Amino acid sequence: MSGDTKKSSFEDNMKRIEAIVTALEKGDLPLDQALSQFEEGVSLVKLSSEQLDAAEQKVFKLLKTDEGYQAAPVDEKEMG
């Protein structure tokens, strides 16, 4: 895998996934490279899903008050 995917943004991950899909769809990669790309793609999809879950948790931390919505502190341990 190129770079540290744990620190990559969701948008960067999506671009990389798109590039992997495009390369795999061409069908001209040697089997070992195709498998490596597929493995990277699966890892990025899992990471992206975790990033989306974390973002969803931040949204759910919004609390309704009399004055409107107020963000509650997010526990970093919850973010994974």
C-alpha positions in Angstrom: 0.0 0.0 0.0 1.2 3.5 -0.8 1.4 5.8 2.2 -0.1 5.5 5.6 -3.8 4.9 5.0 -4.6 5.4 8.8 -3.8 9.1 8.3 -5.3 9.5 4.8 -8.5 11.5 4.3 -11.7 9.9 3.3 -11.5 11.8 0.0 -8.0 10.5 -0.7 -9.1 7.0 0.1 -12.0 7.3 -2.3 -9.7 8.6 -5.1 -7.3 5.6 -4.5 -10.2 3.1 -4.5 -11.4 4.6 -7.8 -7.9 4.2 -9.3 -7.7 0.6 -8.1 -11.1 -0.2 -9.6 -10.1 1.3 -12.9 -6.8 -0.6 -13.0 -8.6 -3.9 -12.1 -11.3 -3.3 -14.7 -8.7 -3.0 -17.5 -7.7 -6.6 -16.8 -4.1 -6.2 -17.9 -2.4 -6.5 -14.5 -0.4 -9.6 -13.7 -2.2 -11.8 -11.2 0.1 -10.9 -8.2 -0.4 -7.2 -8.9 -4.1 -7.5 -9.3 -4.4 -9.4 -6.0 -2.2 -6.8 -4.3 -4.4 -4.0 -5.7 -7.5 -5.8 -4.6 -6.2 -6.3 -1.1 -5.3 -2.6 -0.9 -8.8 -1.7 -2.1 -10.5 -3.9 0.5 -8.4 -2.3 3.2 -9.3 1.2 2.0 -13.0 0.4 1.8 -12.8 -0.9 5.4 -11.0 2.2 6.6 -13.3 4.5 4.7 -16.3 2.8 6.3 -14.7 3.4 9.7 -14.2 7.0 8.8 -17.8 7.4 7.9 -18.9 5.7 11.1 -16.7 8.1 13.1 -18.2 11.1 11.3 -21.7 9.7 12.0 -20.9 9.4 15.7 -19.8 13.1 15.7 -23.2 14.0 14.2 -25.0 12.0 16.8 -23.2 13.9 19.5 -25.2 17.0 18.6 -27.6 17.7 21.4 -30.8 19.7 21.0 -31.1 22.6 23.5 -33.6 25.3 23.9 -31.3 27.6 21.9 -30.9 25.1 19.0 -28.2 22.6 18.5 -25.0 22.4 20.5 -22.1 20.1 19.8 -21.2 17.8 22.7 -17.5 17.0 23.3 -16.4 13.9 21.4 -14.4 11.3 23.3 -11.4 10.5 21.2 -11.5 6.9 22.4 -14.9 6.6 20.7 -13.3 7.7 17.4 -11.1 4.6 17.3 
